[in-house]
Amino acid sequence: MNPKPPKQKKTLILVNLGGPRSTEEIEVFLTDLFTDPYVFDLPLPEFLRLPLARFIAKKRTPKVKKTYESMGFGGGSPLVSETEKQAKTLESILNQKTNIDWIVKIAMTCGYPHIRDPEFEKPSPDTIYLPLYPQYSRSTVLSTLNHLEKKFKECPAGSGGYVPTFSLDPKFHKISAKFIYEFFNGELNSKDFLHFPKEKPNIDWKGLDLVFSAHGVPMRLIHKGDRYMQEIESSVKGITEQLRLFGFRGNTYISYQSKVGPAKWTEPSSISMIESLSQEEKEIAVYPISFVSDHLETLEEIGEQFKDIALKSGAKSFTRIPAFGTYLPFMEYLAERVLVGDSSIHHCICKEMGGESLPTCRFK
């Protein structure tokens, strides 16, 4: 009897921005962040921009250290460990759905494990990269593609080893609306989430003022052709339409958080939006539209800072809706995206979505 042929092997690499796993990694994380030309984009030559970036990273480290210490995760961020949970879940789903032997790893563009490490091989149909950003932005997706292009001398888009963003997909809108609905109706498993409310919110969620808070980006990136704001707006429109089918009748708003430095960023700011709604004595909920796992921006900035501002400014109530984490419908959706990969890409998405083609673009 002939033995069964060995299973085909494939590797999926989940890419996220990253976060320090401990206090000791904070300066390394910030240095990676600020030296990235697609994140810390300044009209300066590199011999000036890089020393300035390193100086800012060093200067900000003590302040950031205090913030991380207050979160209760041992002085670091839970983003890496939360991404590892997503990787394990996806690995299980992909191995169940296919006759392929899948291994799912995680890589970060800032901090560890870093995407430039040798273990992360060249994108191909057998080594697939999935950036965990719903919306395209120069500061996230183009940054990821640039890291990979520098390493392998080839832009991954169109290689068969890249999964494009998904914020415009109606199925993503349906899953997002279902997640929000299940959160307010007590149908999520609290053990799957960080800082989950101990009791079901005692509010009429259908009449809430719902703020979709996205990570902000400098307007300089938007002026370069970044379609991030358009993608946020399309995401919110699609999710709101689906929420209406669940009976939601409240108002929805878009705002931007996490501004750094004096430059003009995307507006309105989440803080000003929440202050304004709170002064009208609204019941407010905030959903992190640009994040798929909980970390500093969702737990500390939304869950603590925004909540304090809202309640002190007169809001009747404030609710932080968690990020997806390992929410099964979302994980299954990502698995579907992985199996399709970038087969639909036949042109330069970097130019279309970010305003710039990378040097080795295969579609030039």
N, C-alpha and C positions, 0 to 999 in steps of 0.2 A: 504494500500500500504506500503510495507516494505521500511524503509529508506535505503539510499545508505550506504554501509559499509564505515567506515572512511578510508581515504587514508593512505597507508604505509608512514611512515616518515623516511627520511634519512638525515644525516648531512655530508657535505663535508667540510674539513678543508684544506685551501690552506696554505702551509708552505713556508716561505721565510726566508732569513738570518736576515732581519730586518734593522732598522735604527732609530736613535733618532728622535722623533716627534718634539722635541723642544731642545733648548740649555741645559735645565736642565737634559735631558736624555742622553747626550753624554757620560758621564763617566760610567753610568750604561751599556749602549750599548757596549762600549769598554771593560769593565770588563767582561761582558758575552762572548764577542768575544775571548778575550785573555785567559780566564780561560778554554775554551773548549779544551779538550785534542786532539780532531781531527782537530782543527784549529791551535792552538798554540802547535804544536807537537815538544817537545824538549826532548833530551836524559837525562832528569833529574828526580829524584824522586819527587813525588807530593809535599812534604813539602818544596821543593825548587822552583818547577815550578810555583805553585800557587801564592806565594808572589811576584815572579818576574813578573808574568802576571799582577797582580794588580798594581804593581809599574809602569809598562810600560803603562797600561791603564790611570793611573793618569797623567803620564808625557806627554802623547800624547794629552790629552784632550784640552789644550789651543790652540794647533796648529790646531787640527781638528775643533775646534769651529770656528776659523777664516774662514776655508774653507766652512763650512756649512752656515755661515753668508753671504758669497759672492754669494750663489746660489739663494737667493731671496725667500726662502720658510720659512721665519720666524725663522731662526736659526736652523732648523732641516732638515731632509731628506724627500723627497716626496715618498719614497718607500712604507711606510705603507699605505698612502692614495691611491697610485696607485694600490696596491694589493687589497685594499677595492673595488676599481672600478672593478677590474677583478672579484672579488667575486660576486658583484651584477650582472654583466653580465652573469657569469656562472650560477648563481642561476636562472635567467630568462630563459636561454636556457634549463637547465635541467628540469625545471617545464613545459616548452612547449613540450619537447621531450618525457616525460614520464608521467605516471599516478601516480607519487610519489610526495609527499610533501617534497621538498628539502629545506634545509637551508644551506647556504654556509658561513662559518666563515673564519677568517684569524688568523694564529698563527706565531710567530717569534721565531727563536732559539736564537736571541740576542735582548735584549730590549723588548718592549711591543707591543701588548699583547703576553706574553711569553707562549711557548708551554707547560711549566710545570704547568700553571694555572689550577685549578680544573675544569673549564668549558669544557676543551678539554678531552673527554672521550676516553676509550679504543678502539683501532682500531678493527673494525668488519665489516661485510657486511653492517651494518647500520650507521657506523661512519668511513668515509673514509678519509685518509690523502693523499694529493697530493703535494709533494715537487715541487716547481716551478723552478727546475733546469733541463735543457734539458739533460746535461751530468752527469754521475755518478762521484762523487769524495768523497774521505774520508772526506774532509773538509766541504762538504755540505750534501750529502745524508746520508753517514754513520753517520755523526754527528746527523742528524735528527732522524735516527733509534735508535741511542744510547740514545738520550733524551727520546724517547718513551719507550725503553726497561727499562731504569732506573725507569721510572714512573709506568709502568704496569707489570714489571718482565717478559716481553715477547717481542721478536723481531716481529715487525708488518709484515715483508715480508712473504707472504703466508697466512696471516690471513683472507684475503678477504677485508681488510680495508686499503690497500696500493696501490697506483698507481706508477708503476716503471717509470724510466727515458725513454725518447723517442727520443734521438738524432740520433739513428741508423735507425729510421723508415723512409722509402722513402716518406711517406705522409708528414712528418714533413719537409723534404727537399723541396718538391714541394711548401708547404705553405710559407716557408722561401724565396724561389726564387720569388714567386709571390708577396710577400710583398715588396721585394727590387725593383722589376720591377714597381709595382704600386707607390712606393715612387718616383722614378725618373720620372715617367710619370704623376705625379700630380694627382693621383687617390685616395690618402688617404685624409681623413678629418682632416685638420690641428687642429681642435678643440679637437680631441681625443689625442693629443700628447703635451708634454711639450717642450718648446723651439724649436718649429717647425719652419723651415725656412720660412720667410715671402713671398719669391718668389721661384718658381720652379727653381732648379739648372740649370743654363744656360751652360750645358756641354754635351758632347757626352758620356753618361753613359756607352754605350756599349764598349767603348775603355778605360775605367778607369783602374787604378791599385786599386784593391779592397782588403783591409786588413781586415781579420776576426780577431778581437781582443777579446781574451778570458781572463777571470780573471786568473792570474797566481796562481800557488801553489808551495810550497817548493818541491824541488827534493827529499827531504827525504820521502815525501808521495809517490811519484812515485816509489822509490826504495822499498817501503813496499808493492807494488803490485797494486797501484792505476792506473786504466786504463783511467784516465781522458784525457791524451794527445791523446791516440788512439781514444777516442770518439770524441774529437775535430777534429782530422784529418778526421775521417769518415764523420762527419757532413759537413765539408767544401767540401769534395770531392763530396758528394751527392748534396749539394746545388749548387756547381759550375756546375755540369752536367745539372741540371735543368735550371740554368741561361743561359747556352749555347743555350737551346731551345728557349729562348726569344731573342736570337741574341747577347748575351754578348760575346765579343771576347777579353776582356782585361785579364790581369794577376791577379791571386789571391795569397794571402799570409796569413800565420798564424802567429800571434804574441801574446804575453802575457803581461798583464798590472797589476798595483796595487801591485807591490812588496813591502814588508815591511821587514826591518832588513837586516843583512849582509849575511845571508845564501844563498846558491845557489837556484835559482828558475827556473821554466820552461822558456825556451828561444826559439827564440829571443824575446827580450823585444819590446813592441809596440813602445816605444820612439826611440830605435835604428833603428827599421824597417822604421818608418816614416821619420826619419832624412835621412836615406840612399836613400829612394825613392825621397824625396824632393830635394836632391842634384842633382838628375838626371832630375829635373824639370818636374816631373810627375804630372798628375791630380789624386788626391788620394781621395778615399772614405773609411770610416771605418764603419764596421758593428759589433755590439756587440754580437758575436756568443753565448756567455754563459749567457746572460741576457734576461729576458722576460719583464722587465719593466724598465723605465728610473729612474735613481737616481744619486748619487754622481759620480760613475765611468763612466757613460755614458754622463751625462750633463756637469760635471766639468772637469773630466780627459780627456775624448775624445773630448767633444765639445769646451772646452776652452784651456786646456794645450796642447793637441796634435795639435789642430788647430794653435796655436801660433808657436809651433815648426816647423810645416810644412811650414807655410808661410814665416817664418824668414829664413828657410833653402833652400828656392828656389822653393817650389812646385807651380805649375801653379794654382792649386785650391785645396780646402780641403772641403769635405762634410761629415758630421756626419749623418749616417742613424739611425733613432730611433729604440728603442726596440719595441716589439709587442704591449705592453699595452693591450687595449681591442679590437685589430684587430679581426673582427668577424670570419674569417676563422680559426684563431688560437684558439679562444675561443670555437668554435664549435668542433674543433679537440680535445681540452682538455676534453670537455663533452663526446665525444666518448670514450676517454681513461678511464674516470671515470666509465662509464657504464660497461666496461670490467674489470676494476680493476686489481688485481694481479692474475687472474685465470691462467695465463701462468707460474707462478712461482712454480716450483716443486723442487728447489734446492737452495743452499745458494748463493744468488746473492752478498752478502757482501764479501764472500771469493773470488768469481769469479771476481768481479769488483773492490773491494777495498783491496783484499789481506788478509782479516781478518774476521772470523766469530764472531758475538757477543755471549756472554756467553749463552744466552737462545735460540739460533738458533733452530728452529723446525726441521731442515733438517740434524742435526748432526747425 
